[in-house]
Amino acid sequence: MSEEEKLFEEAMSGIRPLSTDKVPVSRKRGVTPGQSYRREAAERMLDDVNFLPTTFLEPLPPDAILEYRRPGVQTGVFRKLKRGEYPLEALLDLHHQTVAQARREVYHFVHECLRESVRCALIVHGKGGRGGAMAERQGLLKSCLLRWLPLLPEVLAFHSAQKHHGGVGALYVLLKKGELAKERNRRRFQLAEK
């Protein structure tokens, strides 16, 4: 036996194992909204890369006008978007979809637009609130889009559409340039400099 082992034996000579196998159990409290949100977010991260939330949505009235502009988007560009003056290059119709389906569709639609170098798209969400049981769910998808679109860094701005494109039941969405469009601009401006 080495010197260290002897010292260890001496130090442990008066110590006995605990007589009970019971571990104290803490009282369970109810799940808070924050805990359920974090749990849902963790599950979503495991399932897919879509991070858009489906909880804590403030319902909007069917006639609400939606608008959002990321810092750096020029006033003239936003005004032109608001008036519907940009050509619409893609369309997503969310009518009759659940929140889960719409969440998946919006996420993939925005990323597909970026891949295809789409700059302006139209998302039709409907107005909601058609009386009866639907009155409780008025503006549900509209509320979701108001929460989701600013979370997507590809979205520069959005505004409720003009009447001929669906009015308050649709959104014009202005997107960042895709890599293909950026490369075209780089080449174009390099040639212009020479």
N, C-alpha and C positions, 0 to 999 in steps of 0.2 A: 504494500500500500504506500502510495506516495505521500509526501508532506501535505499537499493540497487536499487529498482525500481525507487524511486524518483531521485536518482543520475543519473540513466540511462536516464530518461525523460528529465532532465535538460541538459545532455550532447547532446541529440539528438534533442533538441528543434529547432535549426536553420537548420537542414538538410532536404533536399527535395529529392525525388526519381529522377533519371535521366529521362529526357523527351523523349528520343529516345530508341527504341527497337533494333536499328540496331547495329550489332556487326561488327567491322572492319574486312574485309576479306583480308588475305595476298595473294599476287600474287602467282599463281601456277607456279612452274618451271618444266621443263622436268624431267622425271624419269632418274636418273643416273644408270649406270650399277651396282653399288654397292647396290643401293636401290632395283633394280629388283632382284638381287641375294639374298638379305636378305628376300625379300618378298617370293621368290620361296622356300627358305630354311624353312621359317616359315610355308608355306603351306604344304611342305613335312613332317614336324614334326607333323602336325595335321593328315595327311593322314596315314603315317606309320613311322616306326622307321628307315627306310632306309635314310641315310644322304648323299649318294653319289651325287655330283653335276652334272648337265648336261650343265652348262654354263662355259664360259671362258676356252674352250679347245683349245690348240694349235694343229693344224692339223699336222700329221706326214706323210712323204712319205711312200708308200707301202713297200719299201724295208728296212725300218729302223729296226735296232735291238734294242729290249727293254731289259733293265736289271735294277734290283733294288735289293739292299741288305740292310736290316735293320742293324743298329749298333749292334755288338755282334754276328752276323752270321759269323762263321769261314770261312776263305778263302778256305780251302779244301772242306767244305760243299758246298759253292757256286760254286766252280769249278766242283764238281760232278753233281750239279744241271744243270749247263750250258752244260755239256756233255751229259745230259739225262741218267745218270747212276742210278737214283733212280727209283724204280718201280712205274708206274703210277697207282694209285688206283681209280681215278675218272676222268670223262671227261665231259666237258661242251662245246657244239657246239653253237656258236652265229651267224652262217651264216644266212643271210636274216632276221635278227632281227633289229628293230628300236633301237635307243639309249635308249628310255624309257623301252622297253622290256629287253634289255641287262642289263641295270642298275638293274632292279628287279631280273633278273636271276643270275647275278654275286653275288649280296648281299646274296641271299638265298642259292646259291651253296656253297659259302665259309662257311656260318654258318652250313649248312648240313654236309659239310666235317668235320668240327670241331666236330660236334655231333657224327659222325661215325668214328672218330679217323683216318681220312685220312691225311697222311703227305705230299704226293706229288700228284698234280693233273695237268691235261692238259686242258687249255682253248683255244679252236679254235675260232679265231676271223676273220680269212680271211685277205687278203692283202688289199682289197678295190681297188679303181681306175681302173676300167675295160674300160676306154675310154668313149667317149660320155659324157652323163650327169653325169655319175658316177665319172668322173675325178675330179669334184669339191668336191666330198665327199671322196677322197682317204684317206685311213687309219683312218676313223672316229672312228670305234670301237676300233681300236688299240690305238688311242689317248685317248679315254675314259678309257681304261684299264690302261694306263700309269698314268692317274690321279687318278683313283679309288683305285687300289690295295694298294698303299702305305697308303691310308687313313684307311684301314681295319687293325686293330691291330693283327688280326689272321694271316695275311700274313707276313712271315719272309723274303721271297725273291722271285724273279721271273726272268726269262730270256727267250728270244726267243728260240723256240724249234729247235732241229736238223731237217735236211731235211726229214728224214723218219717219223717224227711226225708232219709235217706241216710247218717246217722252220719258216720264218718270219711271217707266218699267224697263229701262235699258240704260246702259252706261257707255260713253265713249272712253276708251282706255288708251293713253299714250304710253308707249313702251320705249325702253332704251334701244339703242342700235345694237344689232347682233354683231358677231365677230366678222361676218362676211361684209356687212356694210361698213364697218370700221376699217377693214383692210382696203376696200375700194376707195374710201376717202383718203387714207394714207397715201395710196398710190397716186390719186388725182392731185393732191396738194403737193406731193413731192415733185411731180412733173411740172406743176405750175411754178414752183420756186426756181427751177433750173432755167 
